[in-house]
């Protein structure tokens, strides 16, 4: 919005004054982020219950005079917008401000936080608690209001909507035939192939939960519709875009039927054979750059969990060494890590009717095994594990690697087939230089899998031997402090004394290449301090320009 539009909006909100979807605060230069989160939950829930698209939290307006007083809250723009991520981290499901508007009013700065309504069927919590409004008061969201929001899910499933003008002729005959075959394979122990073939198209589509009493749903058009029939779903785009980025660039849009075209997208991806050479073997292992099952699982997840209300396409970006999958809508329940172990089952879905149909056609499962399967599949192929990026609350981005990051990681997985998935995840983070918590590092070190100190962890000797690059390992392996201390004592015994620069020259080339110059300097400084405190050496000059010699 421009300044005039913001001025008009602010005046309109002031004229109507506070209600359950507008809150004014006379805030100076600070305000509790936790309290902002509570208001976010309350206002989002109240906007949902009243059928509003948004609610407003306004800083810089005096409650008593109802006049602009100005606010110095987070005057740094970057810090102000950093609040978006803080709110996204504390809400469940993850949501944040649609926008944060700053208005330079003649009486002072005003901040208007634009809060989206809670999604249909899903109340928003802050730090595990649900909030609501009663007039100007903040309070817990009552059970009745929670039930009222959750009851919306049955009526608000976009994918279950009937398309009144759509007919059976709007579906692709080849897609229907392929769907029938998939259904037959899934239920081979229940229906014979002859029986399924004997059903009419109308009967089959109802049994596969794609249509409702013969009426075509949005799900039917997404999965099985003819490309030219997608106009029935306007303004919602029925599109998956594949694009190639790098030295060569290309793109192609894929529309309905998604049931067939996810396979077409997979065939579009350049899928060369990769070679991994295990230690002490002359024959390399060969495998495709991408596994078809994993790629299709990622694509099908995008289709199932896309927020179609956002009018966005699904994106598949192919880079030289990875695939990026992106769909609109935040992660619906929990976070990806919850599903890696394969033990968490989601309680609800953004598009339950679509998900149900995809299960019937054996495209996905509803037990939460999909993410677990992708992680396990990549590990069995000795490739890096997938990464999820949830930094944008309005989208889910997943990276699937098609190239070895660290050969040591891959060869370790070949040699040690009994590693647990949590251990593989930790090693995967180390090879990608991602942070790993101290408890996990201690466990890996005890198992002899890593050496070094955070953040410069590296592969231990047993792993380095697998890589076949022992010289590189020796250069990056940290020696015991006793080794370095003895070098200093031997130098001082031979030459009598040494300056700090001379000791730096002695040791820096021998320290681990995993340390940068500053870290090497700190390492040497700490070593000298420890030797002085234990009485091994002494300083004959100043602290700023020391001259070290062996202590008597």
C-alpha positions, 0 to 999 in steps of 0.5 A: 500500500502507498502512504495515502492508502495507509492513511485512509486505512488507519483512519478507517480503523480508528473510526471503527475503533477496537473490536475483536479483529483490531487492536491498538497499542501505544508502544514506545521503543519496546514491546514483548514479542511473546505478547505480540504472539498472543495477539497474533493468535487471538486476532487470527482466530477471531478473523476466522470466526467472523469471516474476515480475511485479515485482522490488524495490530496497530502500534503508535495510537493512544488508547484513550485519546484515539489519536496517533502518538507515534512509536519507536518500536524496532526502527531498524527495518531489517529488525522489524521484519525479523519479527515475521520469523519469530512469529512463524517459529512460535505459531502452530501451524506456522503462520506470520504477518501477511505484511508489516506496514510503516506509516510516517504520520504527521504525529509520528510513526505508526506500524500496522501489522496485517494478520491473516485469518486462521485457515479454515478448520485450523485454530492458531496457537502461540507457544502451545496456547490458543488465544481469543478476544472478548471486546478489548480483552485478551483471553483463552480461545474457548472450547466452543470457538475451537470446535467452531473453527475445526468444524469448518474443515469439512466444508472448506476442503477445496479439493472436494468441491464439486465442479457443476459444469464439468462432465465425464468427457472432461477427463482424459481417457488415458489417465482414467485407464492408468488410474484403473490399473493403479487401483487394481494393483493396490487392491489386487487381494480384494478385487480381480482385474476382470472385476475392476475392468467391468466397472463403468468409468462412473462406478470406478471413479466413485469407488476410487473416491475421486468423484462424489455420486458421479459428480466431478470434483476439483480432485478429479480434474487435477488428477485425471482432467484433460489439459483443455478442461482445466478452465473449469478451475479458473482462477486456480492454476493447474500447473507444475513448472519444470525449469532448468537452471545453469549453463543451459536454461529451459522450462516447460509447464505441465498441466492436468492430468497430474496422474500422468504428467508427474511421470512426464516431469521425471522423464524431463529431468537429466538422470545420468549414471553416477559412479562411487568407488568403494575402498579396495575395489576396482569396480565402481558402484553405478546408480542413477543420479535420481531415484524415480520413486523418490522424485515422484514421492516429492512431486506427489507430496507437492500436489497433495499439500499445495494450498490451491487458494494461493493461486500458485503453481508448483515449481521443480527447479533442476540444477546441475547437482540437485532438484528443488521442489516448491509448493505453496502453503506452510508445512501443515502439521508439525515440521519435516523432522517429525516424520523422518523416523516414520513414527509420526502419523498426521492427524489432518491434511490441507486437502483431505479429499485429494489426499484420499484419492491419491492414496486410492491410486497408490500415489502417496500414503497417509501414515507419514511414511513418505518423508521417511521413505525419501530419507531412507532411500537416499541413505540406501543410495549413499547420497546426501539426505534431503533438506527442507527450507521452511524460512518462507512461512507461505511455502515448503521447499525441499532439496533433493541431491543428485551429487556426492557432497563428501565421498567419505560420507558415501563410502562410510555408508557402503562400509557400515551398513548398520548405521541408524538413520539418526546417525546418518542424519548427523553425519549428513549435517557434518558433511554439509557443514551444518551445525550439530548439537554437542550431545550428538557430536559426543555420541559420534566421537565415541563411536569413532565417526568424527574428530575435531571440534565444533564448528570444524568437525571432520571425518575420523581416521576410520572414515578417512581410510575409506576415502582413500585420501589419507594425505588430506586426512593427516592435514586436517586431523588435529594433533594432541596439545602435548605434541604442539607443546613439545615442539615449542619446548624443543625449539626453545631448548635449541634456540634459547628463546622465541617471539610470538611470531616465531612460534606462529611460524613454527606451528601454523603449518602443522595445525589442522587445515580445518582451522582458519587463520584466526582460529589457528592464532587463538589455538596457539595463544591458548596453548602458550597461556596453558604452558605458562600457567603450568610452569613450562615456559615463561615470558621475559618481555611484555605481554604485548610483545612476549619473548618466551623461554623454558622456565627454570 
